[in-house]
Amino acid sequence: MIVALIIACEVGFWVLLAAGLTLRYVAKMPRAGAALLLCEPLLELVLLVVTTLDLKNGAAPDWKHGLAALYIGYTVAYGHYTVKWLDGHAAHRLAGGPKPAGPGYGKARAAHEWKLWIRTVLAAAVALCLLQVAVWYVGDAGDVSSLKGWQFAALRVAGIHALIAAAYTIWPKKAPVGADAS
């Protein structure tokens, strides 16, 4: 049930996002679109409540609960960023707004990658906290090794992303010939 809910939350995120942007830019109803976009955090709240109730009702903690924690952490850290990024592109494509600036090249790109890494650290921190609360909640009554394994996975993801950001710092992405190298 938890996996189905995670999938439903992800599908719901994109449906709400598409509907909100459609209302904002195609139907020319910016307030209704913004209101719809503000409903997206409710999906994660539902996932958190259902996951907690699942553990409360005696479900053995396993990979599904860990995946739910990582998903919630990711959406906390990257959800608003994704909405803002897509909103900028929708404004450009559908409403004649300015073209959104890309991450750039060289030092600007490296700085962008480090900012994304900070988001990944936030996502990992949220997931680690949720998983630790679940470990404490389950206590000695169950096997929490799966939850602890997901904690290690969250740390690995943050570490790998740090390596990626460092690579952009050490080997900066070069602008194509004729492009602005900002």
N, C-alpha and C positions, 0 to 999 in steps of 0.2 A: 504494500500500500504506500509506503514512504517513497519508493522509487517512482511510482505512478504520480504521486503528488509533486515530486521534484520536476518531473517532465511537464506536468500540468502548469506548474509555476513558471517554467521557462517558456512554454508556449503562451501562457497568459501574459507574460512580460512583453513578448513580441506583438501579440494581438493588441494589448493596451497601447503599446508604443505606436503601432501603425494606426490604430483608431484615433489616438490623441493627435498625432501629426496630421492625419487626414482632416480631422475637425479644425485644426489650427490653420492649415494652409489651403486645403481644397474647399472646405465648406465655409471658410472665412469666419470661424467661430473660435477665436483664440482663447477665450476664457473657458469654454467648454472643453477644448482640447487640453488646456493646462490642468483643469480639474481632473480629467481622465488620467493624465500623466501622473498626477499626485496620488492616484489610487494604487500605483504599482507597489509601494512598500507593504501594502496590505497582503500581497501574495506571500511575501517572506514571513510576515507575522503569522499567517495561517500555517505555513510550513513549520515554523518554530513551535506553535501550539500543538499541532498534530504530532510532531516528533516527540515533544515532551509527554503528551498523553500516552503515546505508544510505549514509552519507557515506564511511565507511571502504572500502566496496566499490565506490567510484567513482561514485556517483550525483552528478549535477550539483546543486549547492545551488540550491533554488528556493523558491517560496512555501510548499510543504508543510513544509519544514524550519523556516521562519520561524513558520508557524502552530503547529507543535508546540512551539517555544520559548515562544510567547505562552501557549499552553494550559497548559504546565507552570508558567510564572510565575503565571498566574491561580490555578491550583489550590494552589500553595504559599501564596499570600497569602490566598485566600478559601475554600479547602477546609474547614479546621477551623471557620471562622466559619459557613459554610453548614451544616455538620453540627450545630454547637452550636445554631444558630437553629432548624433543623428539629427537633432533639431537644427543645427547649423547647416547641415547638408540639405535637409528638407526645405529650409528657408531659401537656400540658394537655388535649388532645382524647381521648387514649386511656387515661390513667391518673389523671385527675382532679387533675392538678397545677395550680399557679397559672397564670393567663394571663400569657404573656410580655409584658414591657413593650415598648412600641413606641419609636421614636426620639424621640417627643415633638414639641414645637413650640418656636418661638422659639430661644433660645440653646442649649437642649438639643439641638434638631434640628440646628442649625449645628455644634455640637461633634461630633455623630454623623456628619455628612457629612464633616468634616475627618478623623475617625478612619478612615472608609472610604477617603478619599483617600490616607491613609498606606498602607493596604493596597494601593491601586492603584500607588503609588510602589514598594512592595516587589515587586509583580508585575512592573512594568516593569523594575526592577533585576535580578530573576532572569532575565527574558527577555533583557535587554541582555547580561548576563554569558554566558548560554548561546549567544547569537548571536555574541558576540565570540570565544568559544572556537571556534565553528564557522568563523568567518572566519579565525582563525589556523590552524586545522587544515587547511582547504582551501588557504590560502596563495595563491601565484601560480598554482597548478595549475588554478584554475577561476574562473569569474565569480561573485563574491560580492555583486554589486549587489543581488540579491534579499534576501539576509540583512541587508545594510545598510539596505535599504528597510524591513524589518520592525523594525529598531532605531528608525528614525525614527517608525514607527507606534506603537511602545510609548511613546515620548516624547510623541507627540501625544495618546494616550489619557490619560496622566497630566496633561497640560496641560488637556485638556478637562474632566477630572474636577475639577481645581483651580478652574476657572471655575464649575462647578456648585456646589462647596462654598462658593465666594465669594458666589455668588448667594443661597444660604441664609443667609449671614452678613449681607449687605447688605439683602436683602428676606426677613426671617424668616417662616417658615410660621406662620400664625396658627391658634390652636385654634378648632375649631368652637364656635358659641355653646352654652354650657352644659357644655363639656368642661373638664377640668383643664388649665391652660396651663403645665404644668411645663417 
